[in-house]
Structures are given as structure tokens and as C-alpha cells.
């Protein structure tokens, strides 16, 4: 009798341990979702299991985890990768997370090459999402030509009002000094070089070629705001040809920033032609017919904006702080009194926006430019100063427009994640070889959304309203958003899951 009881207790104990093991097979299970993987074209109903920050299983079999997310009727996709997000503060990463972004990088403006290590250290363990930056061509010029050492966009108010970063032509010695700053940043692991070329008429063709040569030396991409952009058809096309010809000659990766301007169809043909010939080049768009930038941008000057391009300030430049269009007199006054004031610029036909969604070989990037003043991370987003709606709506708008216009959802999801990941993987950025896809072994950066309900809520009149329709967002396997709510209670309770994206 005693022996039988011992055996029974042993069997019961073994069964209990086995059940506990089954329950802990996965940290998170996303059940019954529509798994859409743009890297393989997979589109099926399945369960996905996450363990130790990675996708451990995708199966039609029942999976058991510590946390289960019911994704019935919802799409499960790779987390969105934004290569052009100018917001670099915690509140900005919260904005991005609300629209499904799991990786936000500022690759157009970038950060000071002198301060790349500092920039990454500031975010290590304290970021809601993954983060990365390029070396800033503009800030290298500001350092050498104006003596201003701003760290990134959050300190552009220090550098952009200065007289020389934009227009000055560097001496040979200054040229070497700015390249040395860029080299320092690349040695610190920055994701290539970002060049706001269109803001800097003082940059010669020789200087740009030298900057691209430096990125080529490291095998890294350059992200370029084209010369004379925004402009006319000729400006856009020849600007792209300059960057792409350099890339071809140097055998180096290159990305054309926000080419959704006049001439975009030809620019797309140029990019696709080069891709088909084996070059690692690509471009990005955002799904809005207006952009945003500081009012002292050289292309807004009357002789260019009005006289050459035929625009009127009264229907192209909107001041988001007042929600009123500027007159030329307003523009001239504000350019002097408040040179880094952000304005929204209407520059493309609205009906063309839908044509940019699903373009092969092209990524979606927000060019998000929220208000750059630091505020607490838990600040009500709707209460923030008005800004271009792309900082809170880009990816949700792309998904909404895909639904409303019967576009291929898979093609749009490829733009939001895999297109970017595959180009960086080809450039040797190992972190991107593990993201932008839903395959076993990949990093579990995942977004779950309702395809019938996901939408942008921000407008040009109220640009900080967060997106909705997101059931869950996981960053490195950790649930960071649930039912349109960022889990801010995790802030301050141990390291956050956002990882550094860098060489």
C-alpha cells in the first residue's frame, strides 16, 4: 500500500511538472492570426510562439504560452521599420509605437559623428522601440563651418540658424575636417551617412562624391535628400541621377529620401533599373501630399519658390501652430525672427498618393517631424503642439488606404518592413538580417492589427492624434502595446526592450 502511494505521488508530480513545462513552452503566443510574411509571401492562419525574444514556432498546432494574444480576424506582420523618423526623444518613440513601428531610425538628418557613442548610450535599455542613426553630413558642416556641435535634430535649433552650414563652400582643410567627423561616426558604428543635400547649396558635386566615397569605404549606405528638392521634374530626376551615378561608380548602397515629388515616376524607373542590375539602392515615400520642414530652408526663398517654381505661399506653406497659410510677408518675417519654425508644405497632387503604395523596391518611411521639445513620456499625445500628421499616422494611413483602394496588403507590408530590412542585410547590417520578416528564428518585432479597423486619426489641423486598430506590438518579444495602449507601466521597471541598430 505504501509503495503504491509513493508511485502514485511520483506519477502525479511528474504529470504536474510536464504540464508546467507545456505552459512555459513560449513566453507569448499569438493565436489564430493571419500570418503575413513579406519575406516569403506566406499568408495563412496559424499560431505564432515567441521565446527568448525570437519567433520560435509558427504552426497550425495549438501553442501554449505564458501570455496568449487572441488574433482571430487580425493580421500578424513584421514590426514596421521607419528609416526616416526625426523624433529621437522618448515621447516620439511612443508616438511611433502607436502606429506599429518597432524600429525608428533617423537616417536623413542623423547625429553628430563626434557623438555617436553618446547618442546610442542615451537610449540603451531605456527605449520603447529599437533605435538607430546615421552620421549627419549637415552637422559635420555645422561643426566645421560654424563651430556648433549639436547632437541630432533635437538640437537643430542650435545649428540651423547659423550662417555657414548651408551655403558656405569649405576650404580644402575644412573639407578634410568634416570628412574626419563623418569617419569618426562610422567608426563608432553609425548606420551610414545622412545628407540633407537639398538644404545645402554650398555642397559641391565633388563634396557629395567624397562623402559617398567615405560611406562606400565602409560598405554602408548614404541617405540623401536630393539636391533642389522639392523642385520641378528636372530637379528631382537629375538630383536622383547624381546620387545613383555615384553609388554605381562606387559600388555602394544608397537610399533616395522621400522622392514622392514631381518626377517621381522616372526616379522610380531609375531605382528599379539599378536594382535589376544588382545595385543595392532604393527609395522611400510617405503617404501624404505635403511635407514639413524648417521655414529657413533655402528652397522656400521667393526667387526659387515663387519665381522659378511658380508656387504661392498662400496655398503651399501652412503654419501648424496657427493652422493658417502664410503670405509672402509672413514668410519673410518668420524666416528672420524664428528660422527653425516648422511649416507644412503642400507640394504634390493628392490623388497621386495612392500610386506610391505598393511600389516595388520602395519603402515607406514617415519623415516624422514632431515637436522636438522634451516632455514627459506619458504626456497626452493629443495635447502636444500641432505637427505634420505623418509622425503619428503614416503606417496606419498606408494600411487604411490599402483597404479603401483594394491594394495588395502584402505589397504594402513589404514596404513597411522587409524592403528596408533586405537592403540593410545586403549591406552587412546584421540586426536587419533578423528583422522585417515572420520566420522561425527571427527577432520577434511583431505588429498585430485589425485590417478592417486600423486607421490614422491625425490630420493637418490636428497632427498629434495617435493611430488606432492595433491589437498588439511586440519589441524583441516583449509586449509593449496592447489594444492601442502603450504599456507605460514598464517604463522605470527594468530595462526596456528597444535595441540599438548599429554596425
C-alpha positions in Angstrom: 0.0 0.0 0.0 2.8 2.4 0.9 4.7 1.5 -2.3 1.6 2.1 -4.5 1.0 5.5 -2.8 4.6 6.5 -3.5 4.3 5.5 -7.1 1.0 7.5 -7.5 2.6 10.6 -5.9 5.6 10.3 -8.3 3.3 10.0 -11.4 1.2 12.9 -10.2 4.2 15.0 -9.6 5.7 14.1 -13.0 2.4 15.0 -14.7 2.3 18.3 -12.9 5.9 19.2 -13.9 5.1 18.2 -17.5 2.0 20.5 -17.5 4.1 23.4 -16.2 6.7 22.8 -18.9 3.9 22.8 -21.5 2.6 26.1 -20.2 6.0 27.7 -20.4 6.9 26.4 -23.9 6.5 30.0 -25.1 6.7 33.4 -23.5 4.0 34.8 -25.8 1.6 33.0 -28.2 -0.3 34.9 -30.9 -3.2 32.6 -31.6 -5.3 32.2 -34.8 -3.9 35.2 -36.6 -3.4 35.8 -40.3 0.3 35.4 -40.6 1.6 37.7 -43.4 5.3 37.5 -44.0 6.5 39.7 -46.9 9.9 38.0 -47.0 8.4 34.7 -48.2 4.9 35.7 -49.3 3.3 33.5 -46.6 -0.3 34.3 -46.0 -2.1 31.8 -43.8 -4.0 31.4 -40.5 -1.6 30.0 -37.8 -0.4 30.3 -34.3 3.0 32.0 -33.5 5.1 31.3 -30.5 7.7 33.6 -29.1 10.5 32.5 -26.8 13.5 34.5 -25.6 12.8 37.4 -27.9 12.6 35.4 -31.1 10.0 33.7 -33.1 10.3 30.0 -32.0 7.3 28.4 -33.8 4.7 29.1 -36.5 2.2 26.3 -36.6 -1.4 25.3 -37.0 -1.0 23.2 -33.9 -2.1 24.7 -30.6 0.7 26.5 -28.8 0.7 27.3 -25.1 2.4 30.3 -23.6 2.6 32.4 -20.5 0.8 35.1 -22.4 -1.7 34.4 -25.2 -3.0 37.1 -27.6 -6.1 36.2 -29.5 -5.5 37.4 -33.0 -8.7 36.0 -34.6 -9.6 38.2 -37.6 -6.4 40.1 -37.3 -3.2 40.4 -39.3 0.1 39.4 -37.8 3.0 41.1 -39.6 6.6 42.1 -39.0 7.0 45.3 -37.0 7.3 48.4 -39.1 10.8 49.8 -39.8 11.0 53.6 -40.1 14.3 54.8 -41.6 13.3 58.5 -41.5 11.9 59.4 -38.1 13.3 62.7 -36.8 11.8 62.3 -33.4 14.6 60.9 -31.1 13.1 61.5 -27.7 11.1 59.0 -25.6 7.8 60.7 -26.3 8.5 60.4 -30.0 9.2 56.7 -29.8 5.9 56.3 -28.0 4.2 58.1 -31.0 5.9 55.7 -33.4 4.9 52.6 -31.3 1.3 53.7 -31.5 1.4 53.2 -35.3 3.1 49.9 -35.3 6.7 51.0 -35.6 9.2 48.7 -33.8 12.4 50.3 -35.2 12.8 54.1 -35.7 16.0 55.4 -37.3 16.9 58.9 -38.4 19.0 58.2 -41.4 18.4 61.5 -43.3 19.5 64.1 -40.7 21.4 61.8 -38.4 23.6 62.6 -35.4 27.0 64.3 -34.9 29.8 62.0 -35.9 31.6 63.1 -32.8 28.7 61.9 -30.5 27.5 58.6 -32.0 28.6 56.6 -28.9 26.9 59.2 -26.6 23.7 59.1 -28.8 23.4 55.3 -28.5 24.3 55.2 -24.8 21.5 57.6 -24.0 19.0 55.1 -25.3 20.4 51.8 -24.3 18.0 50.0 -22.0 15.6 52.9 -21.9 13.8 52.8 -25.3 10.4 51.5 -26.0 11.5 50.6 -29.5 14.6 49.8 -31.5 16.7 52.9 -32.4 19.5 53.9 -34.8 21.1 56.9 -36.5 23.4 57.8 -39.4 26.3 60.2 -39.3 25.0 63.7 -40.1 26.6 65.4 -43.1 24.8 68.6 -42.1 26.1 68.6 -38.5 29.6 67.8 -39.7 29.4 71.0 -41.8 27.8 72.9 -38.9 30.7 71.8 -36.6 33.5 72.7 -39.0 32.0 75.9 -40.6 30.0 77.3 -37.7 31.6 75.8 -34.6 28.3 74.3 -33.4 28.3 70.7 -32.1 24.5 69.8 -32.0 23.9 66.1 -31.3 20.8 65.5 -33.6 17.5 67.0 -34.7 16.6 67.8 -31.1 19.4 70.4 -31.1 18.9 71.6 -34.7 17.7 74.9 -33.2 21.4 75.5 -32.3 22.8 74.8 -35.8 20.3 75.7 -38.4 20.1 79.5 -37.6 23.9 79.7 -38.1 25.2 81.3 -41.4 27.6 78.8 -42.9 26.4 75.2 -42.6 24.1 75.6 -45.6 25.8 77.9 -48.1 29.5 78.0 -47.3 31.9 76.2 -49.6 34.6 74.6 -47.4 38.3 75.1 -47.9 40.4 72.1 -48.6 41.3 71.9 -44.9 37.6 72.3 -43.8 36.6 69.6 -46.3 39.0 67.2 -44.7 37.8 68.1 -41.2 34.2 67.4 -42.0 35.1 64.1 -43.6 37.1 63.2 -40.5 34.0 63.8 -38.3 31.9 61.6 -40.6 34.7 58.9 -40.4 34.6 59.1 -36.6 30.9 58.4 -36.6 31.2 55.5 -39.0 34.0 54.0 -36.8 31.5 54.3 -33.9 29.0 52.1 -35.8 26.6 54.6 -37.3 24.3 53.3 -40.0 26.0 55.1 -42.9 25.8 58.8 -43.7 22.7 61.0 -43.9 22.9 64.0 -46.2 20.3 66.8 -46.2 21.9 67.9 -49.5 18.8 69.8 -50.7 19.3 72.2 -47.8 22.9 72.9 -48.5 23.7 74.6 -51.8 27.3 75.0 -50.6 27.9 71.3 -51.1 29.6 70.8 -54.5 29.3 67.7 -56.6 32.9 66.9 -55.5 32.0 67.1 -51.8 29.0 64.8 -52.3 31.1 62.3 -54.2 33.7 62.4 -51.4 31.0 61.8 -48.8 29.6 58.9 -50.7 33.1 57.6 -51.2 33.5 57.5 -47.5 30.3 55.6 -47.0 31.4 53.2 -49.7 34.7 52.6 -47.9 32.8 51.3 -45.0 30.3 49.4 -47.2 27.4 51.5 -45.8 24.5 53.3 -47.3 24.0 57.0 -47.8 20.5 58.5 -47.4 20.1 61.7 -49.4 17.5 64.5 -49.5 18.1 65.3 -53.2 19.6 68.5 -54.4 16.9 71.1 -55.3 14.2 69.1 -53.7 11.3 70.0 -53.7 11.6 71.2 -57.2 10.4 70.5 -60.7 10.6 67.3 -62.8 14.1 68.1 -63.9 15.4 68.9 -60.4 14.1 65.7 -59.0 15.4 63.4 -61.7 18.8 65.0 -62.1 19.2 65.0 -58.3 18.5 61.3 -58.2 20.8 60.6 -61.1 23.7 62.4 -59.2 23.3 60.1 -56.1 22.7 57.0 -58.1 25.6 57.5 -60.5 27.9 58.0 -57.6 26.5 54.8 -56.0 27.1 52.8 -59.2 30.6 54.1 -59.7 31.5 53.4 -56.1 29.6 50.1 -55.8 28.0 51.4 -52.6 24.4 51.3 -51.2 22.3 54.4 -51.4 18.8 55.4 -50.4 16.8 58.3 -52.0 14.8 60.1 -49.4 11.1 60.9 -49.9 11.2 61.1 -53.7 7.3 61.4 -53.8 7.6 64.7 -55.6 7.5 65.9 -59.2 9.3 63.4 -61.5 8.8 60.5 -59.1 7.8 58.1 -61.8 11.1 58.5 -63.6 13.0 58.3 -60.3 11.3 55.0 -59.6 12.3 53.7 -63.0 15.9 54.7 -62.3 15.9 52.9 -59.0 14.3 49.8 -60.3 16.7 49.7 -63.3 19.6 49.8 -61.0 18.1 47.2 -58.6 17.6 44.9 -61.6 21.3 45.4 -62.4 22.4 44.3 -59.0 22.9 47.6 -57.3 21.9 48.0 -53.6 19.8 51.2 -54.0 16.3 52.0 -53.0 14.0 54.9 -52.2 11.3 55.8 -49.7 7.9 57.5 -49.8 5.4 58.7 -47.2 1.6 58.6 -48.0 1.0 62.4 -47.8 0.8 65.1 -50.4 2.5 67.6 -48.1 5.9 67.6 -46.3 7.2 69.6 -43.4 10.5 71.3 -42.6 12.0 74.4 -41.1 11.0 77.7 -42.6 14.6 78.8 -43.4 15.0 76.0 -45.9 16.8 77.5 -48.9 14.2 76.2 -51.4 11.5 78.4 -49.9 13.2 81.6 -51.0 11.0 83.7 -53.3 13.3 83.6 -56.2 13.0 79.8 -56.2 9.7 79.0 -54.7 7.7 81.7 -56.4 9.7 83.0 -59.4 11.2 79.7 -60.6 8.7 77.1 -59.5 5.5 79.2 -59.7 4.2 78.5 -56.2 2.3 80.8 -53.9 2.9 80.8 -50.2 -0.8 81.4 -49.6 -1.7 77.8 -50.6 1.5 75.9 -50.1 3.0 76.9 -46.7 0.9 76.1 -43.6 1.9 77.2 -40.2 0.7 74.3 -38.0 0.9 76.4 -34.8 -1.8 78.7 -36.2 -3.4 76.5 -38.8 -3.1 79.3 -41.3 -1.3 79.6 -44.6 1.5 82.2 -44.8 1.6 85.2 -47.0 5.0 86.1 -48.5 5.3 88.9 -46.0 4.6 86.4 -43.1 7.1 84.0 -44.5 9.9 86.7 -44.8 9.2 87.9 -41.3 9.2 84.5 -39.7 12.3 83.4 -41.6 14.2 86.1 -39.8 12.5 86.0 -36.4 12.0 82.2 -36.0 14.2 80.5 -38.6 13.7 76.9 -37.2 9.9 77.2 -37.1 8.4 74.1 -38.7 6.0 74.7 -41.6 3.9 72.2 -43.6 4.5 72.4 -47.4 1.9 71.2 -49.9 3.8 70.1 -53.0 2.2 67.1 -54.7 -1.2 66.2 -56.2 -3.2 64.5 -53.5 -4.6 61.9 -56.0 -1.1 60.5 -56.6 -0.7 59.3 -53.0 -2.4 56.0 -53.7 0.0 55.3 -56.6 3.0 55.3 -54.2 1.6 52.5 -52.1 2.9 49.1 -53.1 5.7 50.4 -55.4 8.2 47.6 -55.9 11.7 48.2 -54.4 10.5 51.2 -52.4 10.0 51.5 -48.6 7.6 53.6 -46.6 9.2 56.0 -44.1 7.4 58.7 -42.2 9.8 61.6 -42.3 8.1 62.1 -38.9 8.9 65.6 -37.5 7.0 66.0 -34.2 7.6 68.9 -31.9 11.1 68.5 -30.6 10.7 69.9 -27.2 11.3 67.3 -24.4 8.1 66.4 -22.5 7.3 63.5 -20.1 6.7 60.2 -21.9 3.2 59.9 -20.5 2.0 63.3 -21.9 -1.3 63.1 -23.6 -0.4 63.0 -27.3 -3.4 65.0 -28.3 -2.3 67.9 -26.1 1.1 68.2 -27.9 1.8 71.1 -30.2 0.4 70.6 -33.7 2.8 68.9 -36.2 2.6 67.1 -39.6 0.3 64.1 -39.2 2.9 61.7 -40.5 4.6 61.5 -37.1 1.6 59.7 -35.7 -0.3 58.4 -38.8 2.0 57.2 -41.6 1.7 53.5 -41.3 -1.9 53.4 -40.2 -2.7 55.6 -43.2 -0.9 53.3 -45.6 -2.9 50.4 -44.2 -6.2 52.3 -44.4 -5.6 53.4 -47.9 -4.7 49.9 -49.0 -8.1 48.8 -47.6 -10.1 51.6 -49.1 -8.4 51.2 -52.6 -8.3 47.4 -52.7 -4.5 47.5 -52.9 -2.3 44.4 -52.2 -1.9 44.4 -48.4 1.2 42.1 -48.8 2.8 44.7 -51.1 2.2 47.5 -48.6 3.5 45.3 -45.7 6.7 44.7 -47.7 7.2 48.5 -48.0 6.7 48.9 -44.2 9.3 46.3 -43.2 11.0 43.8 -45.5 12.2 46.1 -48.3 14.2 48.1 -45.7 15.5 45.0 -43.9 16.7 43.3 -47.1 18.7 46.3 -48.3 20.4 46.7 -45.0 21.0 43.0 -44.7 22.8 43.2 -48.1 24.9 46.0 -46.7 26.0 43.8 -43.8 23.9 45.2 -41.0 23.3 42.0 -39.0 20.4 43.4 -37.0 18.4 43.8 -40.1 19.0 40.2 -41.2 16.8 39.2 -38.3 14.0 41.7 -38.7 11.4 42.6 -41.2 10.1 39.0 -41.5 8.0 36.5 -39.7 10.1 33.3 -39.9 11.3 31.0 -37.2 14.5 32.3 -35.6 13.8 36.0 -36.5 13.7 38.6 -33.8 10.1 38.9 -32.5 9.4 42.5 -33.6 5.7 42.0 -34.4 2.6 44.0 -35.0 -1.0 42.7 -34.8 -3.7 44.9 -36.3 -7.3 44.7 -37.4 -7.3 45.2 -41.2 -10.9 46.4 -41.2 -10.4 49.0 -38.4 -6.8 50.2 -38.5 -6.7 53.9 -39.3 -4.9 57.1 -38.9 -6.6 59.8 -36.9 -4.2 62.7 -37.3 -4.9 65.5 -39.7 -3.0 68.6 -40.9 -5.2 70.6 -38.5 -4.5 68.2 -35.6 -1.5 66.2 -36.3 -0.8 64.5 -33.0 -3.8 62.2 -32.7 -2.5 58.7 -32.4 -3.5 55.8 -34.7 -5.9 53.1 -33.8 -6.7 49.5 -34.7 -3.5 47.9 -33.3 -4.2 44.9 -31.0 -0.6 44.3 -30.1 3.0 45.3 -30.8 5.9 43.3 -29.6 9.5 44.6 -29.5 12.1 41.8 -29.2 9.4 39.5 -28.0 8.1 41.8 -25.2 4.5 43.1 -25.4 4.8 46.9 -25.5 1.3 47.9 -26.8 -2.0 46.2 -26.3 -5.3 47.3 -27.7 -4.0 50.7 -28.8 -2.4 51.4 -25.4 1.4 51.7 -24.8 2.3 49.8 -21.7 4.0 52.7 -20.0 3.9 51.0 -16.6 7.0 49.1 -17.9 9.0 52.4 -18.0 11.2 52.6 -15.0 10.7 48.9 -14.1 13.8 47.4 -15.5 15.4 47.7 -19.0 13.1 48.3 -21.9 13.3 46.1 -24.9 14.4 48.6 -27.6 17.7 47.5 -29.1 20.5 49.5 -30.8 20.6 49.2 -34.5 24.2 49.9 -35.5 27.3 48.4 -37.0 
